[in-house]
Amino acid sequence: MSDPESPKTESIYRGIAVSPGVARGTIYVYRPHEDVIERRSVRDEDVSGEFVRLEQAVIKTRQQLIEIPQRLGKEMGDDKPGIFDAHLLVLDDPMLMEQVFKRLKTEKLNVEFILSEVADQYTQALARLEDTYLRERAADVRDVSRRILRNLMGAEHDELQRLPGPRIVLAADLSPSDTALMDRAKVLGFATEMGSRTSHTAILARSQGIPAVVGLHEIGRQIASGQEALLDGYTGLLIVNPTKQTLYEYGQIEIRWHSIEERLRQLRHEPACTRDGCAIRLGSNIELEEEVQMAIEHGAQGVGLYRTEFLFLNREGFPTEEEQFAAYRNVAVAMKPHEVIIRTLDVGGDKILHGSEHSREANPFLGWRGVRFCLDQPEMFKTQLRAILRASAEGNVKMMYPMISDLQEVKRANELLNICREELRREGKPFSDQMEVGLMIEVPSAAMIADVLAEHAAFFSIGTNDLVQYSMAVDRGNERVAHLYEPAHPAILRLIKNVVAAARARNIWVGVCGEMAGDPIMVPLLIGLGVNELSVSAVALPAVKYVIRSLTMPEAQSLAEQALRCGTAGEAVVLLEAFIRSAAPDLVELVKPEKSPQ
């Protein structure tokens, strides 16, 4: 890599692509002004005044958080981000505010200082968690607390609305508020040192069509405002001071990208069928209600995975039946007549909820999580089961249990489900008697006894992320061993084959909802192994559909047979890449452009 400090030397930085598109222009390094918060004592008679100041700042913050999605709704049509509902939940979190109030009474310090300390403790605790989704929720707490603090101190929030001209924004991190309030006429794209594909900032960037790259560690020290750059939101590159040759090559690649993307757009509402007419159900993974509209626009034929954890976060207790029912019903109605598969609560271990009595575990990934946690919290679990059952009367709802490892877990969960059915009948509350109940196959033990589990399930959904992690004993977040995380490993392929064979023997269908399903290179393999349904992120839907429509079932089956004979993951990947280059050469260029700078 060239010397990044030379103003005319091309430098290439590699991160994580989270929102597609290419931007070229001048860099603006965004370093939000951090007001110095002084620690000062407050007299007894002034403590009540500090309470009032905080309440007024919270009221002002609430109004701002209500206005942001209203503004976005005008700019983005009906796709109004409910992401800011999460911010309102943080604002209403009694645990957060009660700590502030308690310390105000006992320590008698200015409210800005106390709030900043409590919020820091809160975000640090979330940031230490192993789970990527929960780590990203720390950004929500940080965003809300920063907004309250700035309102307390009378500071402004709109620096990114006052850029001097069209710019590529570079920052250590961007909050959802920062992203939502960007002047889209001036923000060509953005790159951050922190973040992931699951962050709310990334979701907003995709929904607004802003090219974005995250995970560019510590580049802020090496790059200055005013430098020219090219941002590649397809492959995750930030190219500073691009040469004329690089600009020319990207110009040619962009022309081809736009052509391919146009073809993908035209496929959005076409069926996901192979060339010889075999239909594959293609759904979307969601965790927020507002993602439904995005999924529909990208051609989803349903929701293959509705993560419900979001409803349980940042609150003192568990959500009520009515709260959950409203959320599930809204998604079911919006997606009707297509299916919505709701996964019951998948927390525990490192995913700690305020309303539970978790203790720190030595090995949380092998601990109290998933269906185990739910079965040990029967009243909480029944509340969710009742809400899902009631939502089944409003649309095509299916349900599945996460992290199943043993038949007894399935039987106990179904016993509670039957109790809920009887209760709802007695209460005269409608639900569908035909609601299908499936199992997630994420643990090797479940994959190995799939024939036994199939007798108690209407379908299987393979969560490849955890299945690979548990089978290979690899933590993807551990940089020392992440390279060993191989979805194409022979053991994983044989486990998937075993699950499909067991399902077919009992005449039930099999879906895949992990990252493997959204990788165009892996899609032909999964179809060849006999998978009936794929559920992926909304932005991945068109490319996956393109692959499905580019192959025949005999081709996919032959590919799977060859892959199963491979001795290593590397051999299988070479085989899969060769196949996709033959079946969908244009798409390969979109996913892995051959001429992108190396």
Secondary structure in CASP SS format (residue, H / E / C, confidence):
PFRMAT SS
TARGET T0000
AUTHOR 0000-0000-0000
METHOD secondary structure of the structure
MODEL  1
M C 1.00
S C 1.00
D C 1.00
P C 1.00
E C 1.00
S C 1.00
P C 1.00
K C 1.00
T C 1.00
E C 1.00
S E 1.00
I E 1.00
Y E 1.00
R E 1.00
G C 1.00
I E 1.00
A E 1.00
V E 1.00
S E 1.00
P C 1.00
G C 1.00
V E 1.00
A E 1.00
R E 1.00
G E 1.00
T E 1.00
I E 1.00
Y E 1.00
V E 1.00
Y E 1.00
R C 1.00
P C 1.00
H C 1.00
E C 1.00
D C 1.00
V C 1.00
I C 1.00
E C 1.00
R C 1.00
R C 1.00
S E 1.00
V C 1.00
R C 1.00
D H 1.00
E H 1.00
D H 1.00
V H 1.00
S H 1.00
G H 1.00
E H 1.00
F H 1.00
V H 1.00
R H 1.00
L H 1.00
E H 1.00
Q H 1.00
A H 1.00
V H 1.00
I H 1.00
K H 1.00
T H 1.00
R H 1.00
Q H 1.00
Q H 1.00
L H 1.00
I H 1.00
E H 1.00
I H 1.00
P H 1.00
Q H 1.00
R H 1.00
L H 1.00
G H 1.00
K H 1.00
E H 1.00
M H 1.00
G C 1.00
D C 1.00
D C 1.00
K C 1.00
P C 1.00
G C 1.00
I H 1.00
F H 1.00
D H 1.00
A H 1.00
H H 1.00
L H 1.00
L H 1.00
V H 1.00
L H 1.00
D C 1.00
D C 1.00
P H 1.00
M H 1.00
L H 1.00
M H 1.00
E H 1.00
Q H 1.00
V H 1.00
F H 1.00
K H 1.00
R H 1.00
L H 1.00
K H 1.00
T H 1.00
E H 1.00
K C 1.00
L E 1.00
N C 1.00
V H 1.00
E H 1.00
F H 1.00
I H 1.00
L H 1.00
S H 1.00
E H 1.00
V H 1.00
A H 1.00
D H 1.00
Q H 1.00
Y H 1.00
T H 1.00
Q H 1.00
A H 1.00
L H 1.00
A H 1.00
R C 1.00
L C 1.00
E C 1.00
D C 1.00
T H 1.00
Y H 1.00
L H 1.00
R H 1.00
E H 1.00
R H 1.00
A H 1.00
A H 1.00
D H 1.00
V H 1.00
R H 1.00
D H 1.00
V H 1.00
S H 1.00
R H 1.00
R H 1.00
I H 1.00
L H 1.00
R H 1.00
N H 1.00
L H 1.00
M H 1.00
G C 1.00
A C 1.00
E C 1.00
H C 1.00
D C 1.00
E H 1.00
L H 1.00
Q H 1.00
R C 1.00
L C 1.00
P C 1.00
G C 1.00
P C 1.00
R E 1.00
I E 1.00
V E 1.00
L E 1.00
A E 1.00
A C 1.00
D C 1.00
L C 1.00
S C 1.00
P H 1.00
S H 1.00
D H 1.00
T H 1.00
A H 1.00
L C 1.00
M C 1.00
D C 1.00
R C 1.00
A C 1.00
K C 1.00
V E 1.00
L E 1.00
G E 1.00
F E 1.00
A E 1.00
T E 1.00
E C 1.00
M C 1.00
G C 1.00
S C 1.00
R C 1.00
T C 1.00
S C 1.00
H H 1.00
T H 1.00
A H 1.00
I H 1.00
L H 1.00
A H 1.00
R H 1.00
S H 1.00
Q H 1.00
G C 1.00
I C 1.00
P C 1.00
A E 1.00
V E 1.00
V E 1.00
G C 1.00
L C 1.00
H C 1.00
E C 1.00
I C 1.00
G C 1.00
R C 1.00
Q C 1.00
I C 1.00
A C 1.00
S C 1.00
G C 1.00
Q C 1.00
E E 1.00
A E 1.00
L E 1.00
L E 1.00
D E 1.00
G C 1.00
Y C 1.00
T C 1.00
G C 1.00
L E 1.00
L E 1.00
I E 1.00
V E 1.00
N C 1.00
P C 1.00
T C 1.00
K H 1.00
Q H 1.00
T H 1.00
L H 1.00
Y H 1.00
E H 1.00
Y H 1.00
G H 1.00
Q H 1.00
I H 1.00
E H 1.00
I H 1.00
R H 1.00
W H 1.00
H H 1.00
S H 1.00
I H 1.00
E H 1.00
E H 1.00
R H 1.00
L H 1.00
R H 1.00
Q H 1.00
L H 1.00
R C 1.00
H C 1.00
E C 1.00
P C 1.00
A C 1.00
C E 1.00
T C 1.00
R C 1.00
D C 1.00
G C 1.00
C C 1.00
A E 1.00
I C 1.00
R E 1.00
L E 1.00
G E 1.00
S E 1.00
N E 1.00
I E 1.00
E C 1.00
L C 1.00
E C 1.00
E C 1.00
E H 1.00
V H 1.00
Q H 1.00
M H 1.00
A H 1.00
I H 1.00
E H 1.00
H C 1.00
G C 1.00
A C 1.00
Q C 1.00
G E 1.00
V E 1.00
G E 1.00
L E 1.00
Y E 1.00
R E 1.00
T C 1.00
E H 1.00
F H 1.00
L H 1.00
F H 1.00
L C 1.00
N C 1.00
R C 1.00
E C 1.00
G C 1.00
F C 1.00
P C 1.00
T C 1.00
E H 1.00
E H 1.00
E H 1.00
Q H 1.00
F H 1.00
A H 1.00
A H 1.00
Y H 1.00
R H 1.00
N H 1.00
V H 1.00
A H 1.00
V H 1.00
A H 1.00
M H 1.00
K C 1.00
P C 1.00
H C 1.00
E E 1.00
V E 1.00
I E 1.00
I E 1.00
R E 1.00
T C 1.00
L C 1.00
D C 1.00
V C 1.00
G E 1.00
G C 1.00
D C 1.00
K E 1.00
I C 1.00
L C 1.00
H C 1.00
G C 1.00
S C 1.00
E C 1.00
H C 1.00
S C 1.00
R C 1.00
E C 1.00
A C 1.00
N C 1.00
P H 1.00
F H 1.00
L H 1.00
G C 1.00
W C 1.00
R E 1.00
G C 1.00
V H 1.00
R H 1.00
F H 1.00
C H 1.00
L H 1.00
D C 1.00
Q C 1.00
P H 1.00
E H 1.00
M H 1.00
F H 1.00
K H 1.00
T H 1.00
Q H 1.00
L H 1.00
R H 1.00
A H 1.00
I H 1.00
L H 1.00
R H 1.00
A H 1.00
S C 1.00
A C 1.00
E C 1.00
G C 1.00
N E 1.00
V E 1.00
K E 1.00
M E 1.00
M E 1.00
Y E 1.00
P C 1.00
M C 1.00
I C 1.00
S C 1.00
D C 1.00
L H 1.00
Q H 1.00
E H 1.00
V H 1.00
K H 1.00
R H 1.00
A H 1.00
N H 1.00
E H 1.00
L H 1.00
L H 1.00
N H 1.00
I H 1.00
C H 1.00
R H 1.00
E H 1.00
E H 1.00
L H 1.00
R H 1.00
R H 1.00
E H 1.00
G C 1.00
K C 1.00
P C 1.00
F C 1.00
S C 1.00
D C 1.00
Q C 1.00
M C 1.00
E C 1.00
V E 1.00
G E 1.00
L E 1.00
M E 1.00
I E 1.00
E C 1.00
V C 1.00
P H 1.00
S H 1.00
A H 1.00
A H 1.00
M H 1.00
I C 1.00
A H 1.00
D H 1.00
V H 1.00
L H 1.00
A H 1.00
E H 1.00
H H 1.00
A C 1.00
A C 1.00
F E 1.00
F E 1.00
S E 1.00
I E 1.00
G C 1.00
T H 1.00
N H 1.00
D H 1.00
L H 1.00
V H 1.00
Q H 1.00
Y H 1.00
S H 1.00
M H 1.00
A C 1.00
V C 1.00
D C 1.00
R C 1.00
G C 1.00
N C 1.00
E C 1.00
R C 1.00
V C 1.00
A H 1.00
H H 1.00
L H 1.00
Y C 1.00
E C 1.00
P C 1.00
A C 1.00
H C 1.00
P H 1.00
A H 1.00
I H 1.00
L H 1.00
R H 1.00
L H 1.00
I H 1.00
K H 1.00
N H 1.00
V H 1.00
V H 1.00
A H 1.00
A H 1.00
A H 1.00
R H 1.00
A H 1.00
R C 1.00
N C 1.00
I C 1.00
W E 1.00
V E 1.00
G E 1.00
V E 1.00
C C 1.00
G C 1.00
E H 1.00
M H 1.00
A H 1.00
G H 1.00
D C 1.00
P C 1.00
I C 1.00
M C 1.00
V H 1.00
P H 1.00
L H 1.00
L H 1.00
I H 1.00
G H 1.00
L H 1.00
G C 1.00
V C 1.00
N C 1.00
E E 1.00
L E 1.00
S E 1.00
V E 1.00
S C 1.00
A H 1.00
V H 1.00
A H 1.00
L H 1.00
P H 1.00
A H 1.00
V H 1.00
K H 1.00
Y H 1.00
V H 1.00
I H 1.00
R C 1.00
S C 1.00
L C 1.00
T C 1.00
M H 1.00
P H 1.00
E H 1.00
A H 1.00
Q H 1.00
S H 1.00
L H 1.00
A H 1.00
E H 1.00
Q H 1.00
A H 1.00
L H 1.00
R C 1.00
C C 1.00
G C 1.00
T C 1.00
A H 1.00
G H 1.00
E H 1.00
A H 1.00
V H 1.00
V H 1.00
L H 1.00
L H 1.00
E H 1.00
A H 1.00
F H 1.00
I H 1.00
R H 1.00
S H 1.00
A H 1.00
A C 1.00
P H 1.00
D H 1.00
L H 1.00
V H 1.00
E H 1.00
L H 1.00
V H 1.00
K C 1.00
P C 1.00
E C 1.00
K C 1.00
S C 1.00
P C 1.00
Q C 1.00
END
